Amino acid sequence: MGYEDLLVVMLFVTFSFVLVCQIIRNEKHILSFLWIGVMIVCILAALVVFAVLKEGPLFSCGQRLYVDAFSVYHLAILMIVFLMSSIYANNYFQEEIDSGIFNIKVARRFGTLWFVSLAAMMLVLISNDLGIMWVGMETTTLVTAFLICPYRKKKALEAMWKYLIVCSVGIALAFMGTIIIAASAHKLFSSSTDMFLWTHLHRFGYLLNPGLVKLGFLFIIVGYGTKVGLAPMHTWLPDAHSQAPTPVSAVFSGFMLNTALYCILRYVLLVDTALGSTTFTHGLLIFFGLASILIAASFIPYQHDLKRVLAYSSVEHLGIITLGFGLGALGAVAALFHMFNHSVCKTLTFFCAGRIGRIYKTFDMNTIRGAIHVSPLWGAGLLACALALIGVVPFALFMSELLVVRAAISSGAWIPLGLFLAGITIVFAGVLHHVTELVWGNPQVQLENLYRTSFIEKGMIIVSLGVLIILGLWMPMSFKVVLEHAAQFMN
């Protein structure tokens, strides 16, 4: 079996775990299988990453599947987020299991949707066919919607329907963009299916119809940008993130948003090649990136729900990543670095918020006070994560934001730089105000930390924060090479 066969095996194994979830007869065993199954997929994904970094891009299934350094970088982050979230889910649903809410029927449905979501995001990252990539993205919308409301609560159902409606409109626009860009190459290939192959379009990009490519990209960035949560298409995100179970919120913020952004970035190089300039695409990326940062900055200080604050934080950080990609080669390196930092940090932040919310029985920050006194581990974890997210030294997010500043100065983007600094300053003050009372205030009620923290959960907190601190102080040469290699995709 060659390395290229691993792409098919990886997808097949992930889908096969859906059947395993249907066979298991105990809800606790299903939750245990989540992280065991994801661990197995992680091993296969690691082999794919190693193969690409060693031998270069891989094709499979008649060139319908394709991975390069850019896609395997995203694949690695996907597996980290899913593995962390699967481990966390194993303890998170214990209260629902004890009360009988999370029964075997719900557990089987959750496990099925969990692995299908993983497979769908994976399909997006390894697709060479733009049509298949769209199908993968649409599948994530349909599948993850039902993960938002496993218990059919009123607010969760409202959030689910809002997510479905808004994102379905966005995905429909992305479909139109996909068709239009494929149509721009209708005279170049004898087979209509070849018009959807990204590598074919990239090779003959200079022959594509510039007018159709421009129009198609507008549909793409608005359509997929809705799923990214870029402002002003972000309206579904705060509701969905705040109502979903915490492991699901972690996957949403930790990587699903990155998946949609990946789709946009796949088109950027095609459009740049067709137009012979980066001005059009990079201008749009900068615009939507700054809009997201500023919209998030205007809402974060006035939120009262902890998970909604984290949701708007995701809007801000996806805006920073999008802005970075719009600032050229140096900005692409900064954006990829920030993507890794944000995914790890936001996943862990949701874990801490979820556990504290369980202890206080609410996410209302007017009620949550003195979390570090009630639960020193999760309270301190939330404090550290919040400081990391707002770019406090020595966490890695400070360094990646500093690289974005450097990229803006290097490209002479002074107005975007000023708006970027203004936005993150407001967010800094807003989050710091929220977290100070939440973590250090005096508890208003007597609470007992009834939830046992597993050794693995403690390890996740220590290791994740340790990685963010180490990368904030020193970047290993091997990781720097991987970043630069992945960023070359944008050149």
C-alpha positions as CSV (number, residue, x, y, z in Angstrom):
1,M,0.0,0.0,0.0
2,G,1.4,3.4,-1.1
3,Y,1.1,6.6,0.8
4,E,-1.6,7.8,-1.5
5,D,-3.8,4.9,-0.4
6,L,-3.7,6.3,3.1
7,L,-6.1,9.1,2.1
8,V,-8.8,6.5,1.2
9,V,-8.1,4.3,4.2
10,M,-8.3,7.3,6.5
11,L,-11.8,8.2,5.2
12,F,-12.9,4.6,5.2
13,V,-11.8,4.0,8.7
14,T,-13.5,7.2,10.0
15,F,-16.8,6.3,8.4
16,S,-16.5,2.7,9.6
17,F,-16.4,3.9,13.2
18,V,-20.0,5.1,12.7
19,L,-21.0,1.4,12.5
20,V,-19.1,0.7,15.7
21,C,-21.0,3.4,17.5
22,Q,-24.3,1.6,16.5
23,I,-23.1,-1.7,17.8
24,I,-21.9,-0.6,21.2
25,R,-24.6,-1.1,23.8
26,N,-23.4,1.2,26.6
27,E,-23.3,5.0,26.5
28,K,-20.1,5.2,28.6
29,H,-18.4,2.8,26.2
30,I,-19.5,4.9,23.2
31,L,-17.9,8.0,24.8
32,S,-14.7,6.0,25.5
33,F,-14.7,4.9,21.9
34,L,-14.8,8.5,20.7
35,W,-11.3,9.2,21.7
36,I,-10.0,5.7,20.9
37,G,-11.4,5.9,17.4
38,V,-10.1,9.5,16.9
39,M,-6.7,8.4,18.1
40,I,-6.6,5.7,15.5
41,V,-7.5,8.2,12.8
42,C,-4.8,10.5,14.2
43,I,-2.2,7.9,13.6
44,L,-3.3,7.5,10.0
45,A,-3.4,11.3,9.6
46,A,0.1,11.6,11.0
47,L,1.4,9.1,8.4
48,V,-0.2,11.3,5.7
49,V,1.4,14.4,7.1
50,F,4.8,12.7,7.3
51,A,4.5,11.4,3.7
52,V,3.7,14.9,2.3
53,L,6.4,16.6,4.2
54,K,8.9,14.0,3.1
55,E,7.8,13.3,-0.5
56,G,5.6,16.2,-1.6
57,P,2.0,16.3,-2.6
58,L,0.0,13.1,-3.0
59,F,-2.9,12.2,-5.4
60,S,-5.5,9.5,-5.0
61,C,-8.8,8.3,-6.6
62,G,-7.9,9.5,-10.1
63,Q,-6.7,12.9,-8.8
64,R,-10.0,13.5,-7.0
65,L,-8.1,13.6,-3.7
66,Y,-5.0,15.7,-3.2
67,V,-2.9,16.8,-0.3
68,D,0.0,19.3,-0.1
69,A,1.8,21.0,2.7
70,F,-1.0,23.5,3.1
71,S,-3.7,20.9,3.5
72,V,-1.8,18.6,5.8
73,Y,-1.1,21.5,8.1
74,H,-4.8,22.0,8.5
75,L,-5.3,18.2,8.8
76,A,-2.9,18.1,11.8
77,I,-4.8,20.9,13.6
78,L,-8.1,19.1,12.8
79,M,-6.9,16.0,14.5
80,I,-5.5,17.8,17.5
81,V,-8.8,19.6,18.1
82,F,-10.9,16.5,17.6
83,L,-8.7,14.3,19.9
84,M,-8.8,16.9,22.7
85,S,-12.5,17.3,22.4
86,S,-13.2,13.6,22.3
87,I,-11.2,13.1,25.5
88,Y,-13.0,15.9,27.1
89,A,-16.4,14.6,26.0
90,N,-15.7,11.3,27.9
91,N,-16.2,13.1,31.2
92,Y,-18.4,16.0,30.2
93,F,-21.6,14.0,29.7
94,Q,-21.3,12.1,33.0
95,E,-24.0,14.1,34.7
96,E,-26.4,13.5,31.8
97,I,-25.6,9.8,31.8
98,D,-26.3,9.6,35.6
99,S,-29.7,11.5,35.1
100,G,-30.6,9.3,32.1
101,I,-30.8,12.1,29.6
102,F,-27.7,10.9,27.7
103,N,-29.1,7.5,27.1
104,I,-27.9,4.8,24.6
105,K,-30.1,6.3,21.8
106,V,-28.6,9.8,22.3
107,A,-25.1,8.4,22.7
108,R,-25.3,6.4,19.4
109,R,-26.6,9.5,17.6
110,F,-23.9,11.7,19.1
111,G,-21.1,9.2,18.2
112,T,-22.4,8.8,14.7
113,L,-22.6,12.6,14.1
114,W,-19.2,13.0,15.7
115,F,-17.4,10.7,13.3
116,V,-19.4,11.9,10.3
117,S,-18.4,15.5,11.1
118,L,-14.7,14.4,11.4
119,A,-14.9,12.6,8.0
120,A,-16.7,15.6,6.3
121,M,-14.1,18.1,7.5
122,M,-11.3,15.7,6.5
123,L,-12.9,15.3,3.0
124,V,-12.8,19.1,2.6
125,L,-9.1,19.2,3.4
126,I,-8.1,16.3,1.0
127,S,-10.3,17.1,-1.9
128,N,-8.8,18.1,-5.2
129,D,-12.3,18.4,-6.8
130,L,-13.9,21.7,-5.9
131,G,-17.4,20.1,-6.1
132,I,-16.4,17.3,-3.7
133,M,-15.0,20.0,-1.4
134,W,-18.3,21.8,-1.5
135,V,-20.2,18.6,-0.7
136,G,-17.9,18.1,2.3
137,M,-18.6,21.6,3.5
138,E,-22.3,21.2,3.1
139,T,-22.2,17.9,5.0
140,T,-20.6,19.6,7.9
141,T,-23.5,22.0,8.0
142,L,-26.2,19.3,8.0
143,V,-24.4,17.0,10.5
144,T,-23.1,19.5,13.0
145,A,-26.5,21.2,13.2
146,F,-27.8,18.2,15.1
147,L,-24.9,18.2,17.4
148,I,-26.0,21.7,18.7
149,C,-29.2,20.3,20.3
150,P,-28.8,16.6,21.3
151,Y,-31.6,17.1,24.0
152,R,-34.0,19.3,21.9
153,K,-34.1,22.3,24.3
154,K,-35.9,25.3,23.1
155,K,-33.0,27.7,22.9
156,A,-30.7,25.0,21.4
157,L,-33.4,24.3,18.7
158,E,-33.6,28.0,17.9
159,A,-29.8,28.2,17.6
160,M,-29.8,25.1,15.4
161,W,-32.4,26.4,13.0
162,K,-30.6,29.8,12.8
163,Y,-27.4,28.0,12.0
164,L,-29.0,25.8,9.4
165,I,-30.8,28.6,7.6
166,V,-28.0,31.2,7.6
167,C,-25.2,28.7,6.7
168,S,-27.4,26.9,4.1
169,V,-27.8,30.3,2.3
170,G,-24.1,30.8,2.5
171,I,-23.3,27.3,1.2
172,A,-25.8,27.9,-1.7
173,L,-23.9,31.1,-2.6
174,A,-20.6,29.1,-2.4
175,F,-22.2,26.5,-4.8
176,M,-22.9,29.3,-7.3
177,G,-19.3,30.6,-7.0
178,T,-18.0,27.0,-7.6
179,I,-20.1,26.7,-10.7
180,I,-19.1,30.1,-12.0
181,I,-15.3,29.5,-11.5
182,A,-15.6,26.1,-13.1
183,A,-17.4,27.7,-16.1
184,S,-14.5,30.1,-16.5
185,A,-12.5,27.1,-17.7
186,H,-15.2,25.4,-19.9
187,K,-13.1,25.9,-23.1
188,L,-9.9,24.5,-21.6
189,F,-10.8,20.9,-20.9
190,S,-12.5,18.2,-22.9
191,S,-14.2,16.6,-19.8
192,S,-16.6,18.7,-17.7
193,T,-15.4,17.0,-14.5
194,D,-11.8,18.3,-15.1
195,M,-13.1,21.8,-14.8
196,F,-13.5,21.2,-11.1
197,L,-10.0,19.8,-10.4
198,W,-8.1,22.4,-8.4
199,T,-4.7,21.3,-9.7
200,H,-5.9,21.6,-13.3
201,L,-7.4,25.0,-12.8
202,H,-4.2,26.1,-11.0
203,R,-2.0,24.9,-13.9
204,F,-4.1,26.8,-16.5
205,G,-5.1,29.6,-14.2
206,Y,-3.8,32.3,-16.5
207,L,-6.2,31.1,-19.2
208,L,-9.4,31.4,-17.0
209,N,-12.0,34.1,-17.8
210,P,-11.1,37.0,-15.5
211,G,-14.6,38.4,-15.3
212,L,-16.2,35.1,-14.3
213,V,-13.4,34.4,-11.9
214,K,-13.9,37.7,-10.1
215,L,-17.7,37.2,-9.9
216,G,-17.2,33.6,-8.7
217,F,-14.8,34.6,-6.0
218,L,-17.3,37.2,-4.6
219,F,-19.8,34.4,-4.2
220,I,-17.2,32.2,-2.7
221,I,-15.9,34.6,-0.1
222,V,-19.5,35.6,1.0
223,G,-20.8,32.0,0.9
224,Y,-18.0,30.2,2.7
225,G,-17.3,33.3,4.7
226,T,-20.8,32.8,6.3
227,K,-19.6,29.4,7.6
228,V,-16.3,31.0,8.7
229,G,-18.2,33.5,10.8
230,L,-16.8,36.5,9.1
231,A,-18.7,39.7,9.8
232,P,-21.3,40.7,8.8
233,M,-22.3,37.0,8.0
234,H,-21.5,35.9,11.5
235,T,-24.9,36.2,13.1
236,W,-25.4,32.4,13.6
237,L,-22.2,31.9,15.4
238,P,-22.8,33.4,18.9
239,D,-26.1,31.5,19.3
240,A,-24.8,28.2,18.0
241,H,-21.6,28.3,20.1
242,S,-23.4,29.3,23.3
243,Q,-26.1,26.6,23.0
244,A,-24.1,23.6,21.8
245,P,-22.6,21.1,24.3
246,T,-19.1,22.3,25.2
247,P,-17.2,19.6,23.2
248,V,-19.2,20.6,20.2
249,S,-18.5,24.3,20.8
250,A,-14.8,23.5,21.0
251,V,-14.8,21.7,17.6
252,F,-16.8,24.6,16.1
253,S,-14.4,27.3,17.2
254,G,-11.3,25.1,17.3
255,F,-11.5,24.0,13.7
256,M,-14.8,24.0,11.8
257,L,-14.4,27.7,11.1
258,N,-10.9,27.0,9.8
259,T,-12.3,24.4,7.4
260,A,-14.5,27.0,5.7
261,L,-11.7,29.5,5.6
262,Y,-9.6,26.8,4.0
263,C,-12.1,26.6,1.1
264,I,-11.8,30.3,0.5
265,L,-8.0,30.2,0.5
266,R,-8.0,27.4,-2.0
267,Y,-9.7,29.8,-4.5
268,V,-7.4,32.7,-3.7
269,L,-4.5,31.3,-5.7
270,L,-6.7,30.5,-8.7
271,V,-8.1,34.0,-8.8
272,D,-4.6,35.6,-8.3
273,T,-3.3,33.6,-11.2
274,A,-6.2,34.4,-13.5
275,L,-6.0,38.1,-12.7
276,G,-2.2,38.3,-12.6
277,S,-2.5,40.3,-9.4
278,T,-3.2,39.8,-5.7
279,T,-4.9,43.2,-5.2
280,F,-8.5,41.9,-5.7
281,T,-8.4,38.9,-3.4
282,H,-6.1,40.4,-0.7
283,G,-8.2,43.5,-0.6
284,L,-11.4,41.4,0.1
285,L,-9.5,39.4,2.8
286,I,-8.3,42.5,4.5
287,F,-11.8,44.0,4.4
288,F,-13.6,41.0,5.9
289,G,-10.8,40.4,8.4
290,L,-11.0,43.9,9.7
291,A,-14.8,43.9,9.7
292,S,-14.8,40.8,11.9
293,I,-12.3,42.2,14.3
294,L,-14.2,45.4,14.7
295,I,-17.6,43.8,15.0
296,A,-16.3,41.4,17.7
297,A,-14.7,44.3,19.5
298,S,-18.0,46.2,19.6
299,F,-19.9,43.3,21.1
300,I,-17.5,41.6,23.5
301,P,-17.6,44.3,26.2
302,Y,-21.4,44.1,26.5
303,Q,-21.9,40.3,26.7
304,H,-23.1,38.6,29.9
305,D,-22.8,35.0,28.7
306,L,-19.4,33.4,29.0
307,K,-19.8,31.2,25.9
308,R,-21.0,34.1,23.8
309,V,-17.9,36.0,24.8
310,L,-15.8,33.1,23.5
311,A,-18.0,32.9,20.3
312,Y,-17.3,36.6,19.5
313,S,-13.7,36.0,20.4
314,S,-13.7,33.4,17.6
315,V,-15.1,36.0,15.2
316,E,-12.2,38.3,16.2
317,H,-9.5,35.6,15.8
318,L,-10.8,34.3,12.5
319,G,-10.7,38.0,11.4
320,I,-7.1,38.2,12.5
321,I,-6.2,35.1,10.5
322,T,-8.1,36.3,7.4
323,L,-6.4,39.7,7.7
324,G,-3.0,38.0,7.9
325,F,-3.6,36.1,4.7
326,G,-4.5,39.4,3.0
327,L,-1.2,40.9,4.0
328,G,1.0,38.9,1.7
329,A,3.7,36.2,2.2
330,L,4.8,37.3,5.7
331,G,1.1,37.7,6.7
332,A,0.4,34.1,5.5
333,V,3.0,32.7,7.9
334,A,1.6,34.8,10.7
335,A,-1.9,33.7,9.9
336,L,-1.0,30.0,9.9
337,F,0.8,30.4,13.2
338,H,-2.1,32.2,14.7
339,M,-4.5,29.5,13.4
340,F,-2.6,26.8,15.3
341,N,-2.4,29.0,18.4
342,H,-6.1,29.9,18.4
343,S,-7.3,26.4,17.7
344,V,-5.4,24.9,20.7
345,C,-6.1,27.8,23.0
346,K,-9.8,28.2,22.1
347,T,-10.5,24.5,22.4
348,L,-9.0,24.5,25.9
349,T,-10.8,27.7,26.8
350,F,-14.2,26.1,26.0
351,F,-13.2,23.1,28.2
352,C,-12.5,25.4,31.1
353,A,-15.7,27.4,30.5
354,G,-17.8,24.3,30.2
355,R,-16.5,22.8,33.5
356,I,-17.1,26.1,35.3
357,G,-20.5,26.4,33.8
358,R,-21.4,23.0,35.1
359,I,-20.2,23.9,38.6
360,Y,-22.2,27.1,38.7
361,K,-25.1,25.7,36.7
362,T,-25.0,28.7,34.4
363,F,-22.8,30.7,32.0
364,D,-24.1,34.0,33.2
365,M,-21.1,36.0,34.1
366,N,-23.1,38.1,36.6
367,T,-23.5,34.9,38.6
368,I,-20.1,33.3,38.1
369,R,-17.7,34.8,40.6
370,G,-14.5,33.6,42.2
371,A,-14.1,30.6,39.9
372,I,-10.5,30.2,41.0
373,H,-11.6,29.7,44.6
374,V,-14.3,27.2,43.8
375,S,-12.2,25.2,41.3
376,P,-8.6,26.2,41.3
377,L,-7.6,24.0,38.3
378,W,-10.4,25.1,35.9
379,G,-10.5,28.7,37.2
380,A,-6.7,29.1,36.7
381,G,-7.0,27.4,33.3
382,L,-9.7,29.8,32.2
383,L,-7.7,32.8,33.4
384,A,-4.6,31.6,31.6
385,C,-6.6,30.9,28.4
386,A,-8.3,34.3,28.5
387,L,-4.9,36.1,28.9
388,A,-3.5,34.0,26.0
389,L,-6.5,34.9,23.8
390,I,-6.1,38.6,24.3
391,G,-2.4,38.4,23.4
392,V,-0.6,38.7,26.8
393,V,3.1,37.9,26.9
394,P,4.5,35.2,26.9
395,F,1.7,33.3,25.1
396,A,2.1,32.4,21.5
397,L,-0.9,34.4,20.4
398,F,1.0,37.5,21.3
399,M,3.8,36.5,18.9
400,S,1.5,35.6,16.0
401,E,-0.4,38.9,16.4
402,L,3.0,40.7,16.5
403,L,3.8,38.9,13.2
404,V,0.6,40.3,11.7
405,V,1.7,43.8,12.8
406,R,5.0,43.2,11.2
407,A,3.4,42.0,8.0
408,A,1.2,45.1,7.9
409,I,4.1,47.4,8.3
410,S,6.1,45.5,5.7
411,S,3.3,45.9,3.1
412,G,2.6,49.5,4.1
413,A,-1.0,48.8,5.1
414,W,-1.1,51.6,7.7
415,I,-4.9,52.1,7.8
416,P,-5.6,48.3,8.3
417,L,-2.8,48.3,10.9
418,G,-4.4,51.1,12.9
419,L,-7.9,49.5,12.7
420,F,-6.4,46.1,13.7
421,L,-4.6,47.6,16.8
422,A,-7.8,49.5,17.8
423,G,-9.9,46.4,17.6
424,I,-7.6,44.1,19.6
425,T,-7.1,46.8,22.2
426,I,-10.9,47.1,22.8
427,V,-11.1,43.3,23.0
428,F,-8.2,43.2,25.4
429,A,-10.0,45.6,27.8
430,G,-13.4,44.0,27.4
431,V,-12.2,40.4,28.1
432,L,-9.9,41.5,30.9
433,H,-12.9,43.3,32.6
434,H,-15.0,40.1,32.3
435,V,-12.4,37.7,33.5
436,T,-11.3,39.7,36.5
437,E,-14.6,39.4,38.3
438,L,-15.3,36.0,37.0
439,V,-12.1,34.5,38.3
440,W,-11.1,36.6,41.3
441,G,-14.4,37.9,42.6
442,N,-16.1,36.7,45.8
443,P,-18.4,33.7,45.2
444,Q,-22.0,34.8,45.8
445,V,-23.2,31.3,46.7
446,Q,-21.7,28.2,48.3
447,L,-20.7,25.8,45.6
448,E,-19.1,22.4,45.7
449,N,-17.0,21.1,42.9
450,L,-18.7,17.8,42.3
451,Y,-16.9,16.9,39.1
452,R,-13.8,14.8,39.2
453,T,-11.1,16.0,36.9
454,S,-9.3,13.1,35.2
455,F,-5.6,12.8,34.9
456,I,-5.8,13.1,31.1
457,E,-7.8,16.4,31.5
458,K,-5.2,17.8,33.8
459,G,-2.6,16.8,31.3
460,M,-4.4,18.5,28.5
461,I,-4.5,21.8,30.4
462,I,-0.8,21.6,31.4
463,V,0.5,20.5,28.0
464,S,-1.7,22.9,25.9
465,L,-0.7,25.9,28.0
466,G,2.9,24.7,28.0
467,V,2.9,24.5,24.2
468,L,1.5,28.1,23.9
469,I,4.1,29.4,26.3
470,I,7.0,27.6,24.6
471,L,5.9,28.8,21.2
472,G,5.6,32.3,22.6
473,L,9.2,32.2,23.7
474,W,10.9,30.0,21.2
475,M,9.9,28.5,17.9
476,P,11.5,25.1,17.0
477,M,13.2,25.3,13.6
478,S,11.2,22.2,12.4
479,F,7.9,24.0,13.1
480,K,9.1,27.2,11.4
481,V,10.0,25.2,8.3
482,V,6.5,23.6,8.3
483,L,4.9,27.0,8.6
484,E,7.0,28.5,5.7
485,H,6.4,25.4,3.6
486,A,2.6,25.6,4.1
487,A,2.6,29.4,3.5
488,Q,4.3,29.0,0.1
489,F,0.9,27.8,-1.1
490,M,-0.3,31.4,-1.0
491,N,2.6,32.7,-3.2
